[in-house]
Amino acid sequence: MDASPSSWLPGGEFFTDSPENSSEWPGTDGPTQEICSEDEVVIGYHAYLAVAIYLTLLGIVSVAGNAMSIIVFVTEKEFRKKEHNSLLLNMAIADLGVSIFGYPASTVSGFAGRWVMGDGYCPAYAFICYTFSMVTMITLGAISVYRYIVICKPQYAHLLTHRRTMYVILGIWLYALTFTVPPLVGVNYYTYEPIRIICSLNWNVQYPGEIAYTAYCIIFGYVIKVVIMAYCYFNILFKSMNLKFGALASEKAKKAVKKDIMKASLMCLTMVVSFLIAWTPYAVSCTWDILSEEDLPIIATILPSLFAKSSCMMNPVIYACCNGKFRQAAAKSFRRLGCMNNQVNPLNTVPVVRGNRCPAAGPAEEGMAMKSVPPSAAATVDRQSTSC
């Protein structure tokens, strides 16, 4: 029996973690097992298994979808020339980062029924996932501002150059770090969520500094971005429905322009709505933890966290469903990979293509005569036809 000082209660009573002394801790195997035993009773291994399967499916779709998005945005010239697509590429990289560094640890722990990565990896896991998730959220806000400028303030659209967009992306990462670094230096901390196979920011705050920091995260990390995106897309939709055309513009040209703008706006709006659906329950549960002294039921803290993780796979699915040119570019990339694998002489820089096996043509263009369309509307369609 261990008689070290750690085995003594403050009043001088002696205890051990052995089963024979568990009578002083009813319903547990000893004082060190109280929290874990309670969680296991409430959740059960079948719930861990369900979470693990859920995360496995999310991980497969997210890794495949975001990897394909990155390949398309990097290799296809038609997508590279659009400034907005640099933001989409940044968002795909962030989502892929969560899928690679976040899903596997939680998935393996879910199959094991406990956190298996060690206590030291928990803060690193939470920091990485939180940083990548914040980058995705902020990038969505930046995309909405870009679209607002191009559609509603076209006189400033020339300022949205590739160089400035690179500065915007750098600013996005630095801004994300203002949310995720403080817990590493003593302002709040990263810890296990109730399910104990996921780590995140501690939302059960007590001290004024912790309350101020978490309030900053909720207001500037969620509420402000929602307000910005709502304002931008409200004005975009209003402008799209009230476009003015030149007197010589044909009805066919007008309908085509409006259709192009509405399709691009719908894709980006769908991304924003999926963001709100995925993250709003988590934001509400975190706000409840800050404002209320009553704890939420374990299921009410677990489900919002798991639901938020689905946001990483949403964007590639939305690209594929809403953007025909993205689907064509993805198919072209697959064909190109097949052609490269079938090359007889890998040193040839200009492969000879015969028949329709490996067509080198780009995605089908949906162009039309735009001479009678006002320059602002034509520029808008050109800038937005393949991007958000």
C-alpha positions in Angstrom: 0.0 0.0 0.0 1.3 3.4 -1.0 1.8 5.7 2.0 3.1 8.7 0.1 1.7 12.2 1.0 -0.5 12.1 -2.1 -2.4 9.3 -0.4 -3.7 11.4 2.4 -6.8 13.5 2.4 -6.6 17.1 3.8 -8.1 16.0 7.1 -5.4 13.4 7.6 -7.5 10.4 6.5 -5.7 7.8 4.5 -7.0 6.3 1.2 -5.8 4.3 -1.7 -7.2 3.7 -5.2 -7.7 0.0 -4.4 -11.2 -1.5 -4.7 -11.5 -2.2 -1.0 -11.4 1.5 -0.2 -13.8 2.5 -2.9 -16.6 2.6 -0.4 -15.7 6.2 0.3 -16.4 7.1 -3.3 -19.9 5.6 -4.0 -20.5 4.4 -7.5 -16.8 4.5 -8.5 -13.6 2.4 -8.3 -11.9 5.2 -6.4 -11.3 8.9 -6.5 -9.3 9.0 -9.7 -12.0 7.3 -11.7 -15.0 9.5 -10.8 -15.1 11.6 -13.9 -14.3 8.9 -16.4 -16.7 6.5 -14.9 -19.5 9.0 -15.0 -18.8 9.8 -18.7 -18.7 6.1 -19.6 -22.0 5.5 -17.9 -23.7 8.4 -19.6 -22.2 7.8 -23.1 -21.3 4.1 -23.4 -19.0 2.4 -25.8 -21.6 2.2 -28.5 -21.7 6.0 -28.6 -17.9 6.2 -29.0 -18.2 3.7 -31.8 -20.9 5.7 -33.6 -18.8 8.9 -33.2 -15.7 7.0 -34.6 -17.7 5.8 -37.7 -19.1 9.3 -38.2 -15.7 10.9 -38.1 -14.3 8.2 -40.4 -16.9 9.0 -43.1 -16.4 12.8 -42.7 -12.6 12.3 -42.9 -12.8 10.3 -46.1 -15.1 12.8 -47.9 -13.2 15.8 -46.6 -9.7 14.6 -47.5 -10.8 13.5 -51.0 -12.9 16.5 -51.7 -10.5 19.2 -50.4 -7.5 17.4 -52.1 -9.3 17.5 -55.4 -10.3 21.1 -54.9 -6.6 22.0 -54.3 -5.6 20.2 -57.4 -8.2 21.9 -59.5 -7.4 25.4 -58.2 -3.6 24.9 -58.6 -3.5 23.2 -62.0 -6.3 24.8 -64.0 -5.4 28.1 -65.5 -9.1 29.1 -65.8 -9.4 28.9 -62.0 -5.9 30.4 -61.1 -6.6 33.6 -62.9 -9.5 34.5 -60.6 -8.5 36.4 -57.5 -11.4 34.9 -55.6 -10.2 31.4 -56.2 -7.1 32.1 -54.2 -9.4 32.5 -51.2 -11.2 29.3 -52.0 -7.8 27.5 -52.3 -6.8 28.9 -48.9 -10.1 27.6 -47.4 -9.5 24.2 -49.0 -6.0 24.0 -47.5 -7.4 24.9 -44.0 -10.2 22.3 -44.3 -7.7 19.6 -45.4 -5.5 20.5 -42.4 -8.4 19.8 -40.0 -9.1 16.6 -41.8 -5.5 15.4 -41.6 -4.5 16.6 -38.1 -7.9 16.4 -36.4 -10.1 13.5 -37.6 -7.5 10.7 -37.3 -6.8 11.3 -33.6 -10.4 11.5 -32.6 -11.4 8.6 -34.8 -8.8 6.3 -33.3 -9.7 7.4 -29.8 -13.4 6.8 -30.6 -12.8 3.2 -31.6 -10.7 2.8 -28.5 -13.4 4.4 -26.3 -10.9 6.8 -24.7 -8.3 9.4 -25.7 -5.2 7.4 -26.8 -2.9 10.2 -28.0 -1.6 11.3 -24.5 -2.3 14.4 -22.5 0.5 16.3 -24.2 -1.1 16.1 -27.6 -4.5 17.4 -26.5 -3.5 21.1 -26.5 -1.7 20.7 -29.8 -4.7 18.9 -31.4 -7.0 21.7 -30.1 -4.7 24.5 -31.3 -4.3 23.0 -34.8 -8.0 22.3 -35.3 -9.1 25.7 -33.9 -6.6 27.6 -36.1 -7.6 25.9 -39.3 -11.3 26.2 -38.4 -10.9 30.0 -37.7 -9.0 30.4 -41.1 -12.0 28.8 -42.8 -14.5 31.0 -41.1 -12.6 34.2 -41.7 -12.0 33.3 -45.4 -15.7 32.9 -45.9 -16.2 36.4 -44.6 -13.4 37.7 -47.0 -15.1 35.9 -49.9 -18.4 37.7 -49.1 -16.6 41.1 -49.1 -14.9 40.3 -52.4 -18.2 39.4 -54.0 -19.9 42.5 -52.5 -17.2 44.7 -54.1 -17.4 43.1 -57.5 -21.2 43.1 -57.7 -22.2 46.2 -55.8 -19.1 48.4 -56.0 -17.6 47.5 -59.4 -15.6 50.8 -59.5 -13.3 49.3 -56.9 -13.0 45.8 -58.4 -9.7 46.7 -60.0 -8.2 46.9 -56.5 -8.7 43.1 -56.0 -5.5 42.0 -57.5 -3.6 38.8 -56.9 -1.0 40.6 -54.9 -3.5 42.2 -52.6 -5.3 38.9 -52.2 -2.0 37.3 -51.0 -1.9 40.1 -48.3 -5.5 39.3 -47.4 -4.7 35.7 -47.0 -1.7 36.5 -44.8 -3.9 38.7 -42.7 -6.5 35.9 -42.4 -3.9 33.6 -40.8 -2.5 36.3 -38.5 -6.1 37.2 -37.4 -6.9 33.5 -36.8 -3.8 33.3 -34.5 -5.2 36.1 -32.3 -7.9 33.6 -31.3 -5.8 30.5 -31.0 -2.5 31.5 -29.4 -3.7 33.1 -26.1 -4.7 29.7 -24.6 -1.1 28.5 -25.2 0.3 31.4 -23.1 -2.1 31.2 -20.1 -5.2 33.0 -21.2 -7.7 30.2 -20.8 -6.5 26.8 -21.9 -7.3 23.8 -24.1 -8.8 20.7 -22.6 -10.9 17.7 -23.2 -14.6 18.0 -24.2 -17.0 15.9 -22.2 -16.8 13.0 -24.6 -13.0 12.9 -23.9 -12.0 12.0 -27.4 -12.0 15.6 -28.7 -10.0 18.5 -27.3 -11.0 22.2 -27.6 -11.0 25.5 -25.8 -12.3 25.5 -22.2 -15.6 27.2 -22.3 -16.4 26.8 -18.5 -14.7 30.0 -17.6 -14.6 31.6 -14.1 -12.1 34.4 -14.1 -12.5 37.9 -15.7 -9.6 37.4 -18.1 -11.0 34.1 -19.3 -14.5 35.6 -19.7 -13.1 38.5 -21.7 -11.1 36.2 -24.0 -14.0 33.8 -24.7 -16.4 36.8 -25.3 -13.8 38.1 -27.8 -13.8 34.7 -29.5 -17.6 34.5 -29.8 -18.2 38.2 -30.8 -15.2 38.6 -33.3 -14.9 35.0 -34.3 -18.5 34.3 -35.0 -21.0 37.2 -34.5 -19.1 39.9 -36.5 -18.5 37.5 -39.4 -22.1 36.6 -39.5 -23.2 40.2 -39.6 -20.7 41.0 -42.4 -21.7 38.1 -44.5 -25.4 38.8 -44.0 -24.9 42.5 -45.0 -22.9 41.5 -48.1 -25.1 38.8 -49.4 -28.3 40.8 -48.8 -26.9 43.6 -51.0 -25.6 41.1 -53.6 -29.0 39.5 -54.0 -30.7 42.8 -54.1 -28.3 44.1 -56.8 -28.5 40.9 -58.8 -32.3 41.2 -59.0 -32.2 44.8 -60.0 -29.4 44.8 -62.7 -29.7 47.6 -65.3 -28.9 46.8 -68.9 -28.2 48.9 -72.0 -31.1 49.7 -74.4 -29.7 47.3 -77.0 -29.3 44.3 -74.7 -31.4 41.4 -75.8 -33.7 39.5 -73.5 -31.6 36.4 -74.0 -28.4 38.2 -72.9 -30.1 39.7 -69.9 -31.3 36.4 -68.7 -27.9 34.8 -69.2 -26.1 37.5 -67.2 -28.6 37.3 -64.4 -28.4 33.5 -64.4 -24.6 33.5 -64.2 -24.6 36.0 -61.3 -27.3 34.2 -59.4 -25.6 30.8 -59.8 -22.3 32.1 -58.4 -24.1 34.0 -55.6 -26.1 30.9 -54.8 -23.0 28.8 -54.5 -21.4 31.2 -52.1 -24.6 31.8 -50.2 -24.9 28.0 -49.8 -21.4 27.9 -48.3 -22.4 30.6 -45.8 -25.6 28.8 -44.9 -23.8 25.5 -44.4 -21.3 27.4 -42.1 -24.1 28.8 -40.0 -25.9 25.4 -39.8 -22.6 23.7 -38.7 -21.3 26.3 -36.2 -24.4 28.0 -34.7 -25.2 25.1 -32.3 -21.6 25.0 -31.1 -21.6 28.8 -30.6 -24.9 28.7 -28.7 -23.6 25.9 -26.4 -20.4 27.8 -25.7 -22.3 31.0 -25.0 -24.5 29.0 -22.6 -21.4 27.7 -20.7 -20.2 31.3 -20.3 -23.5 33.0 -19.3 -25.1 30.2 -17.2 -24.0 28.4 -14.1 -26.0 25.4 -15.0 -24.3 22.7 -17.0 -25.8 21.5 -20.2 -26.6 17.8 -20.6 -23.6 15.9 -22.0 -25.5 15.1 -25.2 -26.1 18.9 -25.7 -22.3 19.5 -25.6 -21.3 16.5 -27.7 -23.6 16.9 -30.7 -22.8 20.6 -31.5 -19.1 19.8 -31.5 -19.5 16.8 -33.8 -21.9 18.8 -36.0 -19.3 21.6 -36.4 -16.7 19.1 -37.7 -18.9 18.4 -40.7 -18.1 21.9 -42.0 -14.8 20.7 -43.4 -16.4 18.4 -46.0 -19.2 20.8 -47.0 -17.4 23.2 -49.3 -16.1 20.6 -51.8 -19.5 19.1 -52.0 -21.0 22.5 -52.6 -18.4 23.2 -55.4 -19.3 20.0 -57.1 -23.1 20.4 -56.8 -23.3 24.1 -57.7 -20.4 24.7 -60.2 -20.5 22.8 -63.5 -17.1 24.2 -64.5 -15.6 22.9 -61.3 -16.9 19.4 -62.1 -15.5 19.6 -65.7 -12.2 20.8 -64.4 -12.1 17.9 -61.8 -12.9 15.4 -64.6 -10.2 17.0 -66.7 -7.6 16.6 -63.9 -8.5 12.9 -63.6 -8.1 12.4 -67.3 -4.8 14.2 -67.2 -3.5 12.0 -64.5 -4.6 9.0 -66.5 -2.8 10.3 -69.6 0.4 10.9 -67.5 0.3 7.3 -66.3 -0.1 6.0 -69.8 2.8 7.9 -71.3 5.2 5.6 -73.1 8.1 8.1 -73.0 7.9 10.2 -69.7 10.5 12.7 -71.1 8.1 14.0 -73.7 6.9 17.4 -72.7 4.2 17.6 -75.4 2.3 14.3 -75.4 0.6 13.3 -78.6 -3.1 12.8 -78.1 -5.1 10.7 -80.5 -8.9 10.4 -80.6 -10.9 11.3 -77.5 -8.9 9.4 -75.0 -7.2 12.3 -73.3 -8.7 15.6 -74.6 -6.6 18.6 -73.8 -9.5 21.1 -74.1 -10.4 23.1 -71.0 -13.8 23.1 -69.4 -16.6 24.0 -71.7 -17.2 27.7 -71.9 -20.6 29.1 -71.5 -19.9 32.4 -73.4 -22.1 34.4 -75.6 -22.1 37.7 -77.4 -21.9 40.4 -74.7 -21.5 43.5 -76.9 -25.0 44.8 -76.0 -24.6 44.1 -72.3 -23.4 47.0 -70.0 -19.6 46.8 -69.2 -20.4 46.5 -65.5 -22.6 43.4 -66.0 -20.2 41.8 -68.4 -17.2 42.3 -66.1 -19.2 40.9 -63.3 -20.0 37.7 -65.2 -16.4 37.3 -66.4 -15.1 37.7 -62.8 -17.6 35.4 -61.2 -18.3 32.7 -63.7 -16.0 30.1 -62.1 -15.5 31.4 -58.6 -17.3 32.5 -55.5 
